[in-house]
Amino acid sequence: MPETETRRYPSESSQMKQHAEAGQTSFNLTQGRESFRNLVDLFLRFVEQYSHQQFACHVRNEQTRELSIQTFKESVLSLSQFLLSKGLKPGDRVAIYMENCPEWHISDFAILGSRMVVVPIYPNISPKQLLYILEQSQCRGIILGETEQWKLLASVANRLPLLETVIVSPLFPGQDSGVVTWDEAIAGSPGSTALARLQRARAEISPGTTATIVYTSGTTGPPKGVVLTHANLVSDLEQCLRRLDFQQPEQAASFLPLSHVFERLLCYGYFSQGVPIAYCSPPDLPTLLGKYRPVVMGCVPRALEKIHEAVMQEISIKPLPIRQLARRLIQLGESHLGEGIVGHQPPRVLSIPHRLADRLLFSRLRQKLGGRLRFLICGGAPLSVKLEKFFSAAGVTVVQGYGLSEASPVVSLNAMSRVKLGTVGQPLDETEVRISEEGEILVRGPQVMRGYYQDMEGTAQVIRDGWLHTGDLGYVDPFGYLVITGRKKEMLVTAGGKNVAPAAVESRLRESPFIEEAVLVGDGRKFLSALLVPNLACLQHHLAEQGIALADQELYESDLVAKIFENELRRTQQDLARYERAKRFCLIRKEQLQIPELMTPTQKIRRHALEVHFKDLIEKLYS
């Protein structure tokens, strides 16, 4: 099967060199440093080199607490000692089932330092999924936090005979057999023996030793256990550090689930550089931004869409002259960037209006984001160029990357000094990418997983002739930048034989201030349609400006509202091919999508399940 080899790409063109030289001075974060032997080596180097009194901070319900590196280290050693005292052995699987907090990483390093295998579990999964993961991975221990996680585990615990050690948050008494509180688990004094044990693990854990089993979100079937070794994660981390050539940031934030390998690897990068981390769950992010004012954090496109929607909604309720001025300022800010950023030198004549736009508009946005935020490392789904331009104009560099759990997870990544809009960057230095005849992205490199846990057939399906078949579609542009066009299994094929990648169309629809969520349907039909979740606040304000007040249910049934959405579909899809456009739609409530059967823990849509769930509604669109 002929394929295009794209490992060598013209990333050192004269245009890019000029751009790098013109940008801010940067340095290679891994220059002059010996490679990490394994993840235990990463942890020990971190505690040996840094001594911050305020390193790991946690924001929850507007309350904060802070841990020093010394406290963090002692907790890791004590927990490791406790796990071994309970009879757990090297190679045993231990699950981490909690929200983002310092204890997540304490547990991670303690399990790894005990030569055990970490099984991260999303905090918002269903009891059925929890049972499946714990059974399939044969976990002997679990560390969990919040009340809801405890209730879910209790509902399935009698079906898990192998699960012997349960460590819970201090909120719960350790009254049941085998259950202890977090405080009890770390109460022991670790002493020199525990540290010596980790030192031996640092020297003796081989690169091919399994570090973690990460379960996929299960968009097309049961979750699969991705087996990643210490070498997989360390190699991917070091490739990313070489690519992210920015000045060492003063503060990082972590709000994406650490159970996702993307956020976990990003935090390993923070540990490797001694960057303080402030943890929270999404509801507490505004408090975190205000108190700790991070410089860098990971994000997903939906988070950026929500920030942009909030800004545009705030603008929309201003008097007409202010609305016009604000929109003009955004245009001025974006015009300063150029189309693709790489190698772009804006004309000096644009610098004055850009400074005006920054002073009157964008500086206020940065203040809402804490005032110091400069870098957003974005992954998980394609991000629209419109959003990239908006945040770049606001002085926040959005660095897009691409990957998947099976690749530990990063495959390609933009460099800070060579961001190209609309792309997910160039393949990492030790990573090869090919595009098959069908347009599928194939990957080969040291970060590719060992395989799926206890699933030889599934492994053989995705790793063939040494290449990981990602299931994602894309192409490589003339400069070697990777562009994602869709997901192979999610392609919709119309009755006329036209292939449509739904994610790109859905992203266009969500650019409307009236559309909070969009799902494209119509596989095998004459045309495509969309299920739309309306932005009720924006819609009601728009109607109020016209002197119209509608009750909640009327918003979903009104002919006037239907006309608004018809216009929005026409406006947002006007530059798409006719066969790509959603021609009909229906409005659904937000809560109708927010059930585990339809959405994965990473908020990806299970399309087949959705089409079954909304079968009658979809049929009406085509009747």
N, C-alpha and C positions, 0 to 999 in steps of 0.2 A: 504494500500500500504506500504510494508515494506521499511523502510528508515534507513540510518545509522546516528545515533546521534553523533555529533563530537564536542560538546561544550567543553567537558573535553579532553584535549590532553596532552601528556607528554612533555610539554614545559619546565618543570623543571628537565629534565634529567641531570645526573651528567656531561655529556659532555657539555651541554649548560651552566651549572653553571660555569664550568671551563673557558669556552669561555668568559662569561660575566665578570668574575673576572680578566681575563687577559687583557680585553679591557680597553679603556679609562674610567676614572671615570665619572659617569653620575649621574643624580638626577631626581627625579620625579617632573615634572613641576606642578602637581596639589597637591603635598603633603602639608598638613597643610592649604589648602585653601578651604573656603566654596564654594560649587557649585554655578554656576550662576543661578539666578532665571529665567532669560529670556535674550534675546539679548540686551534689553535696559540696563539691569544690567551690561552686558559685556561692553557696551560703557561707562557707567558712571564710572565703576571701572577703565577703561583705562584712562579717563581724570582726575580722582582723584589721581591715583598712579604715573602717568608719566608726564613729562613736557619738552620733547625734543624740542629744538628750530628748529631742522631739522628732521621732522618725515616723512611727506608724500612728496615724490619727484616725478616729472613727466618729462619724456623725450619724446619729440615729434619733429621730423624733426631736430634732433641734438641740439634743444634748451631745456633748463631745467628750471624748477621753483620749489620752495620748500616752504612747509607750516609747521608752528610750530603746536604743539598740541593745543595751545591756539586758533590759527586761525581756525584750524579744528573744535574745539568744538563750537566756536562762529558761524561758518557757519552752523553746524548742527542745532543749536538752532534757528537761523534766518530762515532757510529754513522750519523747522518744523512749526514755527510761521506763515510763509507765506502760507503754504499749508492749514492750518486751517482757515486762513483769507479768502481764496478763496471758503469757503463753503464745503470743503472736510471733511468727517466725519470718525470716527473710523470704520474700516471694509471695507472702500472703497479701490479699487485696484488702485495703481499708478505704472506705468511702468517706468523702467530705460532702456534707449536705447542709449548707448554710449560706446565708446572704454574705455579701462582701463585708469583710471586717478583718482586722489584723490576725484574728484567730484562724482565718482561712489559710493564710500563708504559714503561720506557726505550725498548723496541722500538716500542711504540705511538706515543709522541710523536715518535720519530725518523722513522718512516714518514710520519706526518701532516705533520711539519715539512718533509719532502722533497716534499710535495704528491702523495704516493702513496696507495694505498688499502690499508687494513688488512683482512686476511682472517683472523679468529681461528678456530682449530681446537681442538676439545675434545681434551685429552690422552689420553682413554681410548677413542677411536673405533677401528673395525676398519680393516684395510688397504684393504678395498673402499671404505669411506666416505672415507678419506683420499684415495685416488686420484680418486674422483668429485669431491670439492671442489676439489682442485688442478687437475684437468682443466677442470672447468666454469668456474672463476673465471679460468683462464689465468694462474696465478701465475708470475711470473718469479723470485721470491725467496722464501726461507723461513728463519725463525729458530726454532730448536728447542733443547730442553734435555736431558731425561733419556735414559738408555740405551734405554728401550723406544721412545720416539719416534724415536730415530735408527734403530733396527732396523726399525721399520715403514716409515719413509721409504725406507730402503735397499732394502726388498723391492719397492717400486713405482717407484723412481727411473728405471729404464730405459724406463718408459712415459710419462715426462714431459719431452719434448724442450724445452719452453719454460722449464723450471726451471733457471736458470743460476747463481744465487747461493744458496749454502747456508751458514748460520752455525750452528755447533753449540756445545754446552757445552764448557768447557775439559777435560772428561773424555776428549775424543776428539781424536786428532791430525788436522791438516788436510792429509792426504796425498793425497786424491783431488782431481781437477781441479774447481775451483769451490767447494771446501769449505774454510772457514776456521773457526778457533775464535773464541769470543766475545772472548777477550782480544786476539786479533789485530785483530778488527773495531773495537774501541774504543781501540786503542793510539795512534792518531794524535793529535797535538795539534790541537784544533779551531781555535784562534785566533779572531780577530775576524771573519774571513770567514764562518765557519759561523754565528755568531750573527747577523750581518747578513743572511744568507740566510733565517733563521727570521723575522727582523723583517719582511723583505719579504713572506714567506708570510703572516704575520699580517695585513698590510695588503691583500694582493691576493687571498687565497682568498675567493671569493664564497660566500654562504650556501648556494647550491644545489650546490656542489661535492661530489662523492661522497667521504665520509670512510671508509666501511667497507662490506664485504659480509659480513653475518652469516648463517650457514647455520642453518636451523631444525633441530630434533632429528629430524625425520622420523618422527613417530608414525604417519602415515597414508600414507607414500610416500617417494620420494627426497627428500633435503634440498633446500630452496629457498634461493637466495641473496637475502637481504633487503638491498636497497640503501638505505643510510641516509646522508643528507647531513650536513654540519657543522651546518646549521640545524636539522635534525631532532633531533640529540642535544643541541645547546645549548639549544633551546627547551624540551625535556623536562626537562633539568637545572634550568633556572631556574624552571620551574613547580614542580618538586619541592622546591627550596630554599625557595621561598616557603611551601610547605605544611608543611615540617618545621621548625617554629619553636622548636627546642630550643636551649639554650645550647651554644655551641661546645665539642664534646667534646675531651678531652685526648689520647685515643688511640683509634684504630680498628683493627679486625682484618679481614682479607680471607682467607677460606678457600673460599668458593664459586668455581667456575671463572670466571676473568676472560674466558674465551671466550664466556660468557653475557652478553648486553648488560645484564642487570639488575645484576650485580656490577660491571661496567665503569662504568656510569653512577653507581652509588653511590660508587665510588672517584673519579670525576671530581668529585663533590661534596666529598670529602675534600681533593682537591688545591685546589679553589677556596677552601677555608677554611684551608688550611695545617695540616690535621689529620694527625699522624704515622700511618703505616700499618704494621702488622705482618702479613706474608704467611705463609701456610702452606697445605699440603694437609690435608684432613680428618684423616688419622692423627696429624698433629702438633699438632692444635688444643689438646689438654690442656696440652702444654708451652707453647704460645703464651699461653694464658690465664693460666697461673701466672707467666710471666716479664714479660709486657707489660701485663697487666691492662686490657684494652680497656674503653672506656665504651660503644662502639657497634659493631655489626657487622651485616652482612646475613645472612639465614638462609632456609632453606626449612622447610616444616612438618615434613618427616621428621626433620630435625635436632632440632627441639623435641620431637617424639614420642619420640626416643631418649633425650633427657635426662630426660623425664618417666618413661619406662619404667625407667630406671636408678634414679631416686629411689624409685619405687614398689616396685621389686624389692628395694632395700636395706631398705625398710620391711617388706616381706613376710617377711624372714628374722629379724626381731626377735621377742622373746617377745610373747605375746598382749597384755599390758597396754600395752607400748610401741607395738605396731601400732595399737591402739585410740586411744591418745593422739595418735599422729601423724596418723591420719585425721581425728580431731576437730579438730586444729590446722589442717589444710588447709581443712576446712569453715568454721572461724572466719575464716581469712584471706580466703576467697572471699566470705563473707557480708558482709564489710566493703566489697566493691566495688559491690554492686548488680547488677542484671541486665545493664545495657548500658553503664554507666560515664558516657556522655554526660549531663551535667547532674546526675549523682548526688551527693548529699551524705549520706554515711553517718551514721546516728545516733551521737551521742557515746557511747552505752552500748556500742557495738561497738568503740570505739577501744582499750579496755583489753585485751580478749581478742585483738584483732588484734596489738597490740604483743607480747603473750605468744607468739602463734604465730610472729611474726617472730623473736623472740629465740631460741626453742627449735628452730625448724625452718628457716624461710626464710633466715635469715642464714647458715646453714651451706651452703645451696644456692648463695647468692651467692658465698661464699668459694671454692667449687669452680669457679665461673665466673670467678674472678679477683678478686672482691671489689668491682669498680667498675662492672660491666656494668649499664647502665641502659636501653639502647634496643636493640631487635632489629627491624630493618627486614625484614619477612617478605613473600615473594612466591613465585610459581612454582606454587602449588596452594592450594586452600581449606584453612584451618586451623580445627580444631574450636573451638567456644566454650569447651569444657572446658579446653583447653590455654591459651587466651588468659587465662581466669580464673586458672589455676594460676600462670602467670608474672607476671601483674599483681599477684596476691596476694603474690608473692615480691619485689615491688619492681622488676620488670623490665618496662618498657612494651613490648608487642609492637605494632608499627605495621604493619598489613596494607595492602597495596596490590594493584592488579591491572594487568596489562598483557600485552603479547606483543611479540616481536621486531619485528613489523611496525609497532609504535607507539613504538619507540625506548627503552624498552619501556613506560613507565608511562602509564596512562590515568587511574586514580583512586588516591587515597591518603588514609588517615586523617591528620588533624593530631594532633600530640602532645597538644594541649589539648582535642581533640574526638574521641577514639577511641570508636568504637561497635562493641561486640563483635558478631561474626558477620557483619561487613561488610568490604568492601575500600575503604571511604572514599568520599568524594565525588569526582566528576570534577575534574581539575585546572582551574585558572582559565580557561585558554584552550582547553579541550577540551570538545567537545560529545559527548554520548552519547544514543543513541536505542535503544529496544527494539522490535524488529520484531514483527509479529503472531505469528511462530513463537517469540518469546521470545529471539531472537538479539541480542547486543549489537553495536551499530553505533557506529563512532567517527569523528569528524572533528576535525582539529586540526593544528597546525604540526609535530607529531612523527610524523605518518603517513608511512610510507616512500614513496620514489619509485616502487618497484615491485620485482618479482623480477628478478634478473639474467638477461638473455637468455631471458625467459619472458613474453612479452606476453600469451599466453593465460591463464597462471596469474594474472597481475596483474589482468587484466580480470575474472576470476572473483571476486576478493576486494575490489577497489575499484570500486564501482558508484555512479554519480551523486555522486562525491566522498566517499562513505562507505566506510570500511573495515569489511567484514563479518568479524568476529573468529572466528566459529565457536563462540563460547562462549555459553552460555545464562545468563540472569539477570533481575533486576528491580531497580527503584529504589524504595526505601521512601519514606514521606511526607516524610522529612527530606532526601531527595536522596542517601542513601547507597546504593551499589551492592552487591548481593548476588549472588554467583555460584552457580548451581544445577547446572551441568554443562557438558559439551562436546557440541556438536551431533552430531558424527560418532561419538561414543562412546556415545550413548544406546542402551540395550538395550530392545527392544520385545518383550514377552512374547507368547505365542500368543493371549492374551486381549486384545491391543491396548494394554496398559498400558506407558507410557514410564517408564523408570527411569534416573536418573543414577547410574552405578556409583561414582563417586568419593565421593559422600556416604555410601553404604552401606559402602564399604571403610574409610572413616575411622572409622565406628562400630565396625566389627569390630576395628580396630587398637587401640581403647581397652581391649580385653581384655589383661591382662598376659601371657596365654598365646599371643597372636597377634602375630607380628612383622610379617608382611605378608599382605595379603588381595587376591585378584583375583576380581571378580564375573564370572560367565559365565551364559549362558542366553538369548542373543538368539534369538527365535523359538520358545522352549520354553514349556512350560506353567508352569514356575516357575524361579526363579533358584537357582544353586548357587555355591559359592565354593571356590577353591583357596587353601589356607592354609599359610603358613610358620610353624611353631611356634617360640615362644621356648623353646629347649631348656633353658636354665639355669633359668628360672622353673618350667617344667614338672617338671624333675627335682627341684627343691627341694620343690615341692608334694607330689610323690609320696614323697619321703624323709621328710617330716613324718608321713606315714601308714605309715612303715616299709616302703615299696615301692621296690625298685630294679629298673630295667629297662635292658637294653642299648640301644644307639642304635637299631638296627633295630626292636626291640620297641616303641619309642615311637610308631612310625608304624603299627603293626599291632595294638596292644593295644585290646581292647574297653573297658577302663577309661579309657584316654586318649580314646577316641572319645566316651565319655560326658561327659568334662570339656568337650570342645569343643562337644558338643550343648548343654550347659548355657550355655556362653559365647555361642553364637549366639542362644539364646533371650533371655539377659539383655541383650546389647548391642543387640538389634533390637526390643525389646519395644514401643517407642513408634513404630515404623515401620508403614506400611500393610502389610497382608498380602502384597500383590503385590510390595512392595519387598524383602522379606526373603529371604535365602539359606536355603533349606530343607534342602539337602544340602551336603556338603563332602567334600573329600579333603585329606590332608596331603601337602605336597611339601617337598623340601629347598631350603634357601636358594640353594645353588649352581645349582639347576635354573633359576632365574630370571635369574641373573647372566651372561647371554651377550648379546653385542651385538645378535643378531637379535631378542631379546625386549624389551630395555630400551634406551632412548635414552641418550645421554651425560648427560642431565639426570635420569636415573632415572625416566622416564615409561614406562609399559607400552605396547608395540605390541600392541594387543589382537587384531587380526586374526592377526598372526604367532603370538601366544600360543595362540589357539584352534586353529590348525593344528598347532602343536608338541605340544600336549597333547590332540589330538583323541581318541585312544583312552581316555585317562583321563576326559575329559569325557563320552564316550559311556557309560562305566560308571555315571556318576552318574544317567543317565536311563534305564538299562536296567531 
